């Protein structure tokens, strides 16, 4: 489908494409194109950028809301770098400047169709290091391969340990940015005060301890890919600043009065239900939809049991290579046991179990008994650093309240906090000090009261 409000250009592009063997549909406006795209099901859309009412950006955004895999090539007679950058980040397969040459247009059309799988050519190998056999993972990887050919923003969801970062890196490695940095940051593992500086950078003297200038991860990843893992744990105050960066394609370091342009592809991931977080006001809706241009969900290991034998064999080979040892294998009943397991910790847990079995087994064949023992000894899901800190803080607060029998002043003194801060911590953790106060009938309370009366 070719979309342009200039009838001469529309006719010229249609003629070129038809002569090269393509079936061509035309639309003289963005509104007409969106009305026809669901009916015609084109394999590629070529659209002008500057059009009245519904422009090329509107067409691109609307198409990718309903058909994220449909490739779109953008044309513009007034091209500027910000337009090109914005179009590629929104998922445009190419951005061409008018007047476009015939061969340039046709080369981009052929390349885009080849990459998107719309032609009959052989698809290139994607992410050879990833091991899977299941249809569920095949669908995920097909989508990942398609988005790798563009700069579209990708949003990966899935439980902890399913391999979200591995897929993000595969997308980067298969993209045109492969020669530039891939930088991953866990937004839930860095304290809020440090995360802003880590992402956006800071100027010398911007805050206490800022002894030198720090460029930040966005700037360090310039030309490459920044992977924001556990984006759902990012504080609301930083969500606003991240949204501005994604809108302006520029970053302003802490303490700076100027912004610096960046060219970074953003891939984000989370194990949380961000749709629910948006409803509950814990995550900004505008940022959510800015990140979720192409959603990609990684299924849990329990939903793709056919991948387990291949993954286990891969991990056994890796263990043997790393330890310069002979590769082992699982007995048939041991493998049946692994395939039937629930794997709450997903691939990460499977990897740990396989390594334990390989290390402890004295024979080449790993028996069922050892597989059972290794699985029982492994925690189902490893907590993130943020979750571990929160759990520790809650347990600590409950401990000091238990020791002081719910007396906040004494508990705050033990914790090294004033009462106002301590009450705030209790509220954040949903703890009521009254739950730790003993009733007047408690023997310990009566004993303390008798001592008080005697001393009086």
TISE-53674 format. One record per residue (C-alpha): residue number from 0; x, y, z; residue in three letters. Coordinates in steps of 0.02 Angstrom, whole numbers, plus 50000, padded with zeros to 5 digits. Layout:
<rs>
+-----+-------+-------+-------+-----+
:   k :     X :     Y :     Z :   r :
+-----+-------+-------+-------+-----+
: NUM :     X :     Y :     Z : ALA :
...
+-----+-------+-------+-------+-----+
</rs>
This chain:
<rs>
+-----+-------+-------+-------+-----+
:   k :     X :     Y :     Z :   r :
+-----+-------+-------+-------+-----+
:   0 : 50000 : 50000 : 50000 : UNK :
:   1 : 50066 : 50171 : 49948 : UNK :
:   2 : 49997 : 50324 : 50040 : UNK :
:   3 : 50025 : 50502 : 49977 : UNK :
:   4 : 49916 : 50656 : 49955 : UNK :
:   5 : 50013 : 50708 : 49799 : UNK :
:   6 : 49931 : 50616 : 49652 : UNK :
:   7 : 50086 : 50631 : 49540 : UNK :
:   8 : 50201 : 50550 : 49669 : UNK :
:   9 : 50069 : 50419 : 49708 : UNK :
:  10 : 50060 : 50374 : 49524 : UNK :
:  11 : 50250 : 50371 : 49502 : UNK :
:  12 : 50283 : 50258 : 49651 : UNK :
:  13 : 50142 : 50141 : 49601 : UNK :
:  14 : 50214 : 50126 : 49424 : UNK :
:  15 : 50389 : 50086 : 49488 : UNK :
:  16 : 50325 : 49952 : 49606 : UNK :
:  17 : 50206 : 49876 : 49479 : UNK :
:  18 : 50344 : 49866 : 49349 : UNK :
:  19 : 50451 : 49772 : 49475 : UNK :
:  20 : 50316 : 49641 : 49500 : UNK :
:  21 : 50225 : 49702 : 49655 : UNK :
:  22 : 50038 : 49714 : 49677 : UNK :
:  23 : 50002 : 49894 : 49729 : UNK :
:  24 : 49858 : 49974 : 49823 : UNK :
:  25 : 49849 : 50163 : 49840 : UNK :
:  26 : 49775 : 50285 : 49965 : UNK :
:  27 : 49771 : 50474 : 49941 : UNK :
:  28 : 49763 : 50513 : 50128 : UNK :
:  29 : 49810 : 50442 : 50296 : UNK :
:  30 : 49627 : 50424 : 50341 : UNK :
:  31 : 49592 : 50321 : 50184 : UNK :
:  32 : 49745 : 50212 : 50217 : UNK :
:  33 : 49689 : 50168 : 50394 : UNK :
:  34 : 49513 : 50129 : 50331 : UNK :
:  35 : 49581 : 50007 : 50200 : UNK :
:  36 : 49727 : 49924 : 50290 : UNK :
:  37 : 49620 : 49803 : 50393 : UNK :
:  38 : 49525 : 49749 : 50237 : UNK :
:  39 : 49667 : 49740 : 50112 : UNK :
:  40 : 49798 : 49662 : 50229 : UNK :
:  41 : 49950 : 49732 : 50136 : UNK :
:  42 : 50123 : 49658 : 50167 : UNK :
:  43 : 50204 : 49831 : 50172 : UNK :
:  44 : 50147 : 50011 : 50188 : UNK :
:  45 : 50242 : 50157 : 50109 : UNK :
:  46 : 50176 : 50323 : 50175 : UNK :
:  47 : 50216 : 50507 : 50156 : UNK :
:  48 : 50257 : 50598 : 50318 : UNK :
:  49 : 50179 : 50769 : 50285 : UNK :
:  50 : 49992 : 50750 : 50253 : UNK :
:  51 : 49841 : 50847 : 50313 : UNK :
:  52 : 49732 : 50783 : 50456 : UNK :
:  53 : 49812 : 50610 : 50475 : UNK :
:  54 : 49999 : 50621 : 50442 : UNK :
:  55 : 50128 : 50483 : 50418 : UNK :
:  56 : 50170 : 50472 : 50604 : UNK :
:  57 : 49985 : 50450 : 50643 : UNK :
:  58 : 49973 : 50312 : 50512 : UNK :
:  59 : 50127 : 50224 : 50583 : UNK :
:  60 : 50064 : 50233 : 50763 : UNK :
:  61 : 49888 : 50173 : 50717 : UNK :
:  62 : 49952 : 50027 : 50613 : UNK :
:  63 : 50071 : 49967 : 50747 : UNK :
:  64 : 49938 : 49974 : 50882 : UNK :
:  65 : 49839 : 49843 : 50788 : UNK :
:  66 : 49971 : 49760 : 50678 : UNK :
:  67 : 50142 : 49777 : 50761 : UNK :
:  68 : 50225 : 49662 : 50632 : UNK :
:  69 : 50166 : 49758 : 50477 : UNK :
:  70 : 50319 : 49852 : 50409 : UNK :
:  71 : 50303 : 50037 : 50366 : UNK :
:  72 : 50423 : 50140 : 50258 : UNK :
:  73 : 50415 : 50328 : 50285 : UNK :
:  74 : 50442 : 50458 : 50147 : UNK :
:  75 : 50469 : 50644 : 50176 : UNK :
:  76 : 50510 : 50793 : 50065 : UNK :
:  77 : 50555 : 50899 : 50218 : UNK :
:  78 : 50656 : 50771 : 50314 : UNK :
:  79 : 50743 : 50824 : 50472 : UNK :
:  80 : 50848 : 50717 : 50589 : UNK :
:  81 : 50719 : 50724 : 50733 : UNK :
:  82 : 50584 : 50659 : 50614 : UNK :
:  83 : 50694 : 50514 : 50560 : UNK :
:  84 : 50743 : 50470 : 50738 : UNK :
:  85 : 50563 : 50478 : 50799 : UNK :
:  86 : 50501 : 50373 : 50653 : UNK :
:  87 : 50630 : 50236 : 50681 : UNK :
:  88 : 50595 : 50230 : 50867 : UNK :
:  89 : 50409 : 50213 : 50829 : UNK :
:  90 : 50447 : 50064 : 50718 : UNK :
:  91 : 50472 : 50130 : 50542 : UNK :
:  92 : 50569 : 50003 : 50438 : UNK :
:  93 : 50653 : 50143 : 50337 : UNK :
:  94 : 50650 : 50332 : 50320 : UNK :
:  95 : 50679 : 50396 : 50143 : UNK :
:  96 : 50695 : 50575 : 50082 : UNK :
:  97 : 50605 : 50641 : 49928 : UNK :
:  98 : 50641 : 50646 : 49787 : UNK :
:  99 : 50681 : 50462 : 49810 : UNK :
: 100 : 50773 : 50368 : 49674 : UNK :
: 101 : 50689 : 50217 : 49596 : UNK :
: 102 : 50823 : 50091 : 49645 : UNK :
: 103 : 50836 : 50160 : 49821 : UNK :
: 104 : 50650 : 50136 : 49845 : UNK :
: 105 : 50647 : 49962 : 49770 : UNK :
: 106 : 50801 : 49905 : 49866 : UNK :
: 107 : 50720 : 49960 : 50030 : UNK :
: 108 : 50556 : 49876 : 49984 : UNK :
: 109 : 50643 : 49711 : 49944 : UNK :
: 110 : 50751 : 49719 : 50101 : UNK :
: 111 : 50602 : 49759 : 50214 : UNK :
: 112 : 50495 : 49618 : 50142 : UNK :
: 113 : 50640 : 49495 : 50157 : UNK :
: 114 : 50672 : 49539 : 50339 : UNK :
: 115 : 50487 : 49538 : 50385 : UNK :
: 116 : 50463 : 49365 : 50309 : UNK :
: 117 : 50333 : 49429 : 50185 : UNK :
: 118 : 50430 : 49362 : 50036 : UNK :
: 119 : 50471 : 49181 : 49994 : UNK :
: 120 : 50657 : 49195 : 50030 : UNK :
: 121 : 50752 : 49099 : 50162 : UNK :
: 122 : 50749 : 49186 : 50331 : UNK :
: 123 : 50917 : 49220 : 50410 : UNK :
: 124 : 50971 : 49130 : 50567 : UNK :
: 125 : 50923 : 49227 : 50722 : UNK :
: 126 : 50999 : 49208 : 50896 : UNK :
: 127 : 51090 : 49043 : 50866 : UNK :
: 128 : 51141 : 49035 : 51049 : UNK :
: 129 : 50961 : 49024 : 51110 : UNK :
: 130 : 50897 : 48847 : 51139 : UNK :
: 131 : 50713 : 48807 : 51114 : UNK :
: 132 : 50601 : 48679 : 51028 : UNK :
: 133 : 50426 : 48732 : 51080 : UNK :
: 134 : 50300 : 48818 : 50967 : UNK :
: 135 : 50271 : 48949 : 51104 : UNK :
: 136 : 50453 : 49003 : 51102 : UNK :
: 137 : 50461 : 48993 : 50913 : UNK :
: 138 : 50325 : 49125 : 50904 : UNK :
: 139 : 50419 : 49235 : 51027 : UNK :
: 140 : 50581 : 49221 : 50928 : UNK :
: 141 : 50495 : 49255 : 50763 : UNK :
: 142 : 50428 : 49418 : 50834 : UNK :
: 143 : 50598 : 49459 : 50910 : UNK :
: 144 : 50681 : 49432 : 50741 : UNK :
: 145 : 50559 : 49550 : 50656 : UNK :
: 146 : 50582 : 49690 : 50782 : UNK :
: 147 : 50771 : 49669 : 50778 : UNK :
: 148 : 50772 : 49739 : 50602 : UNK :
: 149 : 50698 : 49904 : 50662 : UNK :
: 150 : 50728 : 50029 : 50802 : UNK :
: 151 : 50554 : 50004 : 50874 : UNK :
: 152 : 50542 : 50008 : 51064 : UNK :
: 153 : 50514 : 49833 : 51135 : UNK :
: 154 : 50428 : 49788 : 51299 : UNK :
: 155 : 50467 : 49613 : 51364 : UNK :
: 156 : 50361 : 49532 : 51499 : UNK :
: 157 : 50382 : 49366 : 51586 : UNK :
: 158 : 50415 : 49286 : 51755 : UNK :
: 159 : 50584 : 49298 : 51840 : UNK :
: 160 : 50711 : 49181 : 51761 : UNK :
: 161 : 50627 : 49159 : 51591 : UNK :
: 162 : 50771 : 49240 : 51497 : UNK :
: 163 : 50708 : 49415 : 51459 : UNK :
: 164 : 50883 : 49491 : 51456 : UNK :
: 165 : 50947 : 49350 : 51344 : UNK :
: 166 : 50811 : 49391 : 51216 : UNK :
: 167 : 50845 : 49578 : 51230 : UNK :
: 168 : 51029 : 49547 : 51193 : UNK :
: 169 : 50983 : 49435 : 51046 : UNK :
: 170 : 50877 : 49576 : 50973 : UNK :
: 171 : 51025 : 49695 : 50992 : UNK :
: 172 : 51148 : 49571 : 50915 : UNK :
: 173 : 51037 : 49547 : 50762 : UNK :
: 174 : 51007 : 49734 : 50738 : UNK :
: 175 : 51102 : 49868 : 50645 : UNK :
: 176 : 51165 : 49927 : 50816 : UNK :
: 177 : 51261 : 49767 : 50850 : UNK :
: 178 : 51431 : 49854 : 50839 : UNK :
: 179 : 51380 : 49980 : 50973 : UNK :
: 180 : 51357 : 49947 : 51160 : UNK :
: 181 : 51221 : 49841 : 51240 : UNK :
: 182 : 51200 : 49903 : 51418 : UNK :
: 183 : 51083 : 49822 : 51544 : UNK :
: 184 : 51026 : 49901 : 51707 : UNK :
: 185 : 50910 : 49829 : 51840 : UNK :
: 186 : 50798 : 49973 : 51892 : UNK :
: 187 : 50746 : 49881 : 52050 : UNK :
: 188 : 50921 : 49846 : 52114 : UNK :
: 189 : 50985 : 50026 : 52122 : UNK :
: 190 : 50925 : 50150 : 52256 : UNK :
: 191 : 50819 : 50292 : 52189 : UNK :
: 192 : 50949 : 50424 : 52233 : UNK :
: 193 : 51081 : 50334 : 52128 : UNK :
: 194 : 50971 : 50273 : 51986 : UNK :
: 195 : 50940 : 50449 : 51917 : UNK :
: 196 : 51127 : 50482 : 51909 : UNK :
: 197 : 51163 : 50310 : 51836 : UNK :
: 198 : 51037 : 50332 : 51695 : UNK :
: 199 : 51052 : 50517 : 51654 : UNK :
: 200 : 51225 : 50562 : 51721 : UNK :
: 201 : 51276 : 50708 : 51831 : UNK :
: 202 : 51388 : 50859 : 51828 : UNK :
: 203 : 51534 : 50882 : 51946 : UNK :
: 204 : 51471 : 50953 : 52111 : UNK :
: 205 : 51288 : 50916 : 52071 : UNK :
: 206 : 51269 : 50836 : 52243 : UNK :
: 207 : 51373 : 50780 : 52390 : UNK :
: 208 : 51501 : 50654 : 52331 : UNK :
: 209 : 51491 : 50705 : 52147 : UNK :
: 210 : 51678 : 50736 : 52133 : UNK :
: 211 : 51682 : 50716 : 51944 : UNK :
: 212 : 51567 : 50719 : 51794 : UNK :
: 213 : 51473 : 50557 : 51753 : UNK :
: 214 : 51398 : 50535 : 51579 : UNK :
: 215 : 51264 : 50408 : 51629 : UNK :
: 216 : 51205 : 50248 : 51545 : UNK :
: 217 : 51097 : 50332 : 51412 : UNK :
: 218 : 51249 : 50425 : 51348 : UNK :
: 219 : 51361 : 50272 : 51366 : UNK :
: 220 : 51239 : 50171 : 51259 : UNK :
: 221 : 51232 : 50304 : 51122 : UNK :
: 222 : 51213 : 50218 : 50954 : UNK :
: 223 : 51172 : 50054 : 51040 : UNK :
: 224 : 51039 : 49978 : 51153 : UNK :
: 225 : 50992 : 50015 : 51334 : UNK :
: 226 : 50900 : 49872 : 51420 : UNK :
: 227 : 50796 : 49932 : 51568 : UNK :
: 228 : 50761 : 49775 : 51668 : UNK :
: 229 : 50624 : 49775 : 51802 : UNK :
: 230 : 50559 : 49941 : 51736 : UNK :
: 231 : 50405 : 49915 : 51845 : UNK :
: 232 : 50511 : 49951 : 52000 : UNK :
: 233 : 50565 : 50123 : 51939 : UNK :
: 234 : 50507 : 50261 : 52059 : UNK :
: 235 : 50371 : 50378 : 51994 : UNK :
: 236 : 50485 : 50531 : 52004 : UNK :
: 237 : 50607 : 50450 : 51882 : UNK :
: 238 : 50468 : 50387 : 51769 : UNK :
: 239 : 50430 : 50570 : 51726 : UNK :
: 240 : 50612 : 50602 : 51677 : UNK :
: 241 : 50623 : 50441 : 51576 : UNK :
: 242 : 50466 : 50490 : 51481 : UNK :
: 243 : 50544 : 50657 : 51436 : UNK :
: 244 : 50700 : 50570 : 51371 : UNK :
: 245 : 50597 : 50454 : 51261 : UNK :
: 246 : 50496 : 50600 : 51194 : UNK :
: 247 : 50640 : 50719 : 51159 : UNK :
: 248 : 50780 : 50594 : 51121 : UNK :
: 249 : 50890 : 50700 : 51233 : UNK :
: 250 : 50955 : 50680 : 51410 : UNK :
: 251 : 50994 : 50813 : 51541 : UNK :
: 252 : 51118 : 50759 : 51676 : UNK :
: 253 : 51083 : 50799 : 51858 : UNK :
: 254 : 51147 : 50974 : 51895 : UNK :
: 255 : 51159 : 51023 : 51711 : UNK :
: 256 : 51068 : 51166 : 51624 : UNK :
: 257 : 51079 : 51089 : 51450 : UNK :
: 258 : 51020 : 50930 : 51366 : UNK :
: 259 : 51121 : 50815 : 51255 : UNK :
: 260 : 51048 : 50724 : 51104 : UNK :
: 261 : 51053 : 50534 : 51111 : UNK :
: 262 : 51023 : 50394 : 50986 : UNK :
: 263 : 50978 : 50244 : 51093 : UNK :
: 264 : 50860 : 50100 : 51066 : UNK :
: 265 : 50765 : 50060 : 51226 : UNK :
: 266 : 50710 : 49884 : 51270 : UNK :
: 267 : 50623 : 49866 : 51438 : UNK :
: 268 : 50566 : 49715 : 51537 : UNK :
: 269 : 50468 : 49673 : 51693 : UNK :
: 270 : 50396 : 49525 : 51787 : UNK :
: 271 : 50259 : 49636 : 51861 : UNK :
: 272 : 50082 : 49662 : 51795 : UNK :
: 273 : 50104 : 49842 : 51736 : UNK :
: 274 : 49925 : 49854 : 51671 : UNK :
: 275 : 49870 : 49834 : 51851 : UNK :
: 276 : 50008 : 49950 : 51914 : UNK :
: 277 : 49944 : 50085 : 51796 : UNK :
: 278 : 49766 : 50066 : 51863 : UNK :
: 279 : 49830 : 50076 : 52042 : UNK :
: 280 : 49932 : 50232 : 52005 : UNK :
: 281 : 50100 : 50147 : 52033 : UNK :
: 282 : 50158 : 50169 : 51853 : UNK :
: 283 : 50128 : 50313 : 51732 : UNK :
: 284 : 50007 : 50271 : 51593 : UNK :
: 285 : 50092 : 50384 : 51465 : UNK :
: 286 : 50262 : 50304 : 51498 : UNK :
: 287 : 50184 : 50130 : 51492 : UNK :
: 288 : 50117 : 50156 : 51316 : UNK :
: 289 : 50278 : 50242 : 51261 : UNK :
: 290 : 50375 : 50086 : 51311 : UNK :
: 291 : 50247 : 49959 : 51252 : UNK :
: 292 : 50261 : 49991 : 51064 : UNK :
: 293 : 50290 : 49806 : 51028 : UNK :
: 294 : 50248 : 49693 : 51176 : UNK :
: 295 : 50338 : 49526 : 51185 : UNK :
: 296 : 50288 : 49398 : 51317 : UNK :
: 297 : 50407 : 49258 : 51365 : UNK :
: 298 : 50309 : 49104 : 51426 : UNK :
: 299 : 50358 : 49016 : 51586 : UNK :
: 300 : 50460 : 48856 : 51573 : UNK :
: 301 : 50315 : 48752 : 51638 : UNK :
: 302 : 50215 : 48804 : 51484 : UNK :
: 303 : 50349 : 48741 : 51364 : UNK :
: 304 : 50404 : 48574 : 51433 : UNK :
: 305 : 50470 : 48518 : 51264 : UNK :
: 306 : 50612 : 48645 : 51285 : UNK :
: 307 : 50675 : 48563 : 51445 : UNK :
: 308 : 50772 : 48415 : 51369 : UNK :
: 309 : 50861 : 48531 : 51246 : UNK :
: 310 : 50900 : 48659 : 51381 : UNK :
: 311 : 50962 : 48526 : 51502 : UNK :
: 312 : 51077 : 48452 : 51369 : UNK :
: 313 : 51141 : 48627 : 51328 : UNK :
: 314 : 51179 : 48663 : 51512 : UNK :
: 315 : 51267 : 48495 : 51532 : UNK :
: 316 : 51377 : 48533 : 51382 : UNK :
: 317 : 51417 : 48707 : 51450 : UNK :
: 318 : 51462 : 48635 : 51621 : UNK :
: 319 : 51577 : 48506 : 51540 : UNK :
: 320 : 51662 : 48638 : 51434 : UNK :
: 321 : 51688 : 48757 : 51581 : UNK :
: 322 : 51759 : 48619 : 51691 : UNK :
: 323 : 51857 : 48527 : 51556 : UNK :
: 324 : 51758 : 48368 : 51593 : UNK :
: 325 : 51660 : 48237 : 51498 : UNK :
: 326 : 51481 : 48287 : 51462 : UNK :
: 327 : 51351 : 48190 : 51562 : UNK :
: 328 : 51171 : 48149 : 51523 : UNK :
: 329 : 51010 : 48120 : 51620 : UNK :
: 330 : 50933 : 47947 : 51637 : UNK :
: 331 : 50764 : 47933 : 51548 : UNK :
: 332 : 50664 : 47932 : 51711 : UNK :
: 333 : 50766 : 48081 : 51776 : UNK :
: 334 : 50726 : 48179 : 51618 : UNK :
: 335 : 50541 : 48134 : 51632 : UNK :
: 336 : 50547 : 48201 : 51810 : UNK :
: 337 : 50626 : 48365 : 51752 : UNK :
: 338 : 50499 : 48387 : 51613 : UNK :
: 339 : 50354 : 48360 : 51735 : UNK :
: 340 : 50421 : 48482 : 51867 : UNK :
: 341 : 50335 : 48651 : 51892 : UNK :
: 342 : 50494 : 48759 : 51884 : UNK :
: 343 : 50438 : 48917 : 51976 : UNK :
: 344 : 50615 : 48985 : 51951 : UNK :
: 345 : 50606 : 48947 : 51764 : UNK :
: 346 : 50766 : 48930 : 51659 : UNK :
: 347 : 50876 : 49002 : 51795 : UNK :
: 348 : 50818 : 48868 : 51916 : UNK :
: 349 : 50839 : 48731 : 51785 : UNK :
: 350 : 51018 : 48789 : 51751 : UNK :
: 351 : 51059 : 48781 : 51937 : UNK :
: 352 : 50984 : 48606 : 51954 : UNK :
: 353 : 51080 : 48540 : 51803 : UNK :
: 354 : 51244 : 48613 : 51868 : UNK :
: 355 : 51217 : 48531 : 52039 : UNK :
: 356 : 51181 : 48364 : 51957 : UNK :
: 357 : 51333 : 48377 : 51844 : UNK :
: 358 : 51446 : 48422 : 51990 : UNK :
: 359 : 51386 : 48285 : 52109 : UNK :
: 360 : 51358 : 48139 : 51991 : UNK :
: 361 : 51505 : 48016 : 51990 : UNK :
: 362 : 51446 : 47922 : 51836 : UNK :
: 363 : 51408 : 47979 : 51659 : UNK :
: 364 : 51220 : 47953 : 51682 : UNK :
: 365 : 51129 : 48062 : 51808 : UNK :
: 366 : 50999 : 47957 : 51903 : UNK :
: 367 : 50823 : 48006 : 51955 : UNK :
: 368 : 50870 : 48011 : 52140 : UNK :
: 369 : 51002 : 48146 : 52111 : UNK :
: 370 : 50885 : 48249 : 52002 : UNK :
: 371 : 50753 : 48243 : 52139 : UNK :
: 372 : 50878 : 48296 : 52272 : UNK :
: 373 : 50949 : 48437 : 52169 : UNK :
: 374 : 50777 : 48508 : 52132 : UNK :
: 375 : 50723 : 48499 : 52314 : UNK :
: 376 : 50880 : 48592 : 52369 : UNK :
: 377 : 50853 : 48736 : 52246 : UNK :
: 378 : 50744 : 48885 : 52292 : UNK :
: 379 : 50601 : 48906 : 52172 : UNK :
: 380 : 50630 : 49089 : 52138 : UNK :
: 381 : 50777 : 49201 : 52181 : UNK :
: 382 : 50722 : 49370 : 52245 : UNK :
: 383 : 50779 : 49532 : 52167 : UNK :
: 384 : 50892 : 49641 : 52275 : UNK :
: 385 : 50748 : 49762 : 52302 : UNK :
: 386 : 50632 : 49623 : 52360 : UNK :
: 387 : 50765 : 49554 : 52477 : UNK :
: 388 : 50794 : 49727 : 52553 : UNK :
: 389 : 50607 : 49753 : 52577 : UNK :
: 390 : 50587 : 49584 : 52661 : UNK :
: 391 : 50736 : 49615 : 52774 : UNK :
: 392 : 50672 : 49787 : 52823 : UNK :
: 393 : 50499 : 49720 : 52865 : UNK :
: 394 : 50569 : 49577 : 52969 : UNK :
: 395 : 50688 : 49696 : 53059 : UNK :
: 396 : 50549 : 49818 : 53104 : UNK :
: 397 : 50441 : 49677 : 53170 : UNK :
: 398 : 50587 : 49611 : 53273 : UNK :
: 399 : 50623 : 49777 : 53361 : UNK :
: 400 : 50437 : 49804 : 53393 : UNK :
: 401 : 50426 : 49629 : 53467 : UNK :
: 402 : 50577 : 49664 : 53579 : UNK :
: 403 : 50504 : 49830 : 53639 : UNK :
: 404 : 50326 : 49761 : 53651 : UNK :
: 405 : 50262 : 49888 : 53524 : UNK :
: 406 : 50336 : 50042 : 53608 : UNK :
: 407 : 50380 : 50149 : 53457 : UNK :
: 408 : 50497 : 50269 : 53549 : UNK :
: 409 : 50606 : 50126 : 53610 : UNK :
: 410 : 50600 : 50035 : 53444 : UNK :
: 411 : 50651 : 50193 : 53350 : UNK :
: 412 : 50797 : 50217 : 53469 : UNK :
: 413 : 50859 : 50039 : 53436 : UNK :
: 414 : 50841 : 50066 : 53248 : UNK :
: 415 : 50935 : 50231 : 53254 : UNK :
: 416 : 50787 : 50332 : 53186 : UNK :
: 417 : 50679 : 50469 : 53256 : UNK :
: 418 : 50497 : 50429 : 53290 : UNK :
: 419 : 50432 : 50520 : 53134 : UNK :
: 420 : 50548 : 50421 : 53019 : UNK :
: 421 : 50507 : 50259 : 53110 : UNK :
: 422 : 50319 : 50286 : 53093 : UNK :
: 423 : 50345 : 50318 : 52908 : UNK :
: 424 : 50440 : 50154 : 52889 : UNK :
: 425 : 50301 : 50062 : 52981 : UNK :
: 426 : 50169 : 50138 : 52866 : UNK :
: 427 : 50269 : 50091 : 52710 : UNK :
: 428 : 50278 : 49911 : 52769 : UNK :
: 429 : 50098 : 49901 : 52828 : UNK :
: 430 : 50146 : 49867 : 53010 : UNK :
: 431 : 50037 : 49920 : 53158 : UNK :
: 432 : 50138 : 49937 : 53321 : UNK :
: 433 : 49980 : 49900 : 53420 : UNK :
: 434 : 49990 : 49720 : 53361 : UNK :
: 435 : 50148 : 49699 : 53465 : UNK :
: 436 : 50085 : 49776 : 53627 : UNK :
: 437 : 50039 : 49652 : 53762 : UNK :
: 438 : 49870 : 49654 : 53845 : UNK :
: 439 : 49851 : 49709 : 54030 : UNK :
: 440 : 49815 : 49526 : 54074 : UNK :
: 441 : 49986 : 49471 : 54009 : UNK :
: 442 : 50094 : 49406 : 54154 : UNK :
: 443 : 50244 : 49505 : 54093 : UNK :
: 444 : 50144 : 49666 : 54096 : UNK :
: 445 : 50079 : 49628 : 54274 : UNK :
: 446 : 50258 : 49593 : 54330 : UNK :
: 447 : 50321 : 49758 : 54260 : UNK :
: 448 : 50173 : 49850 : 54338 : UNK :
: 449 : 50211 : 49774 : 54511 : UNK :
: 450 : 50391 : 49830 : 54497 : UNK :
: 451 : 50335 : 50006 : 54448 : UNK :
: 452 : 50213 : 50013 : 54596 : UNK :
: 453 : 50348 : 49950 : 54716 : UNK :
: 454 : 50475 : 50077 : 54651 : UNK :
: 455 : 50346 : 50214 : 54671 : UNK :
+-----+-------+-------+-------+-----+
</rs>
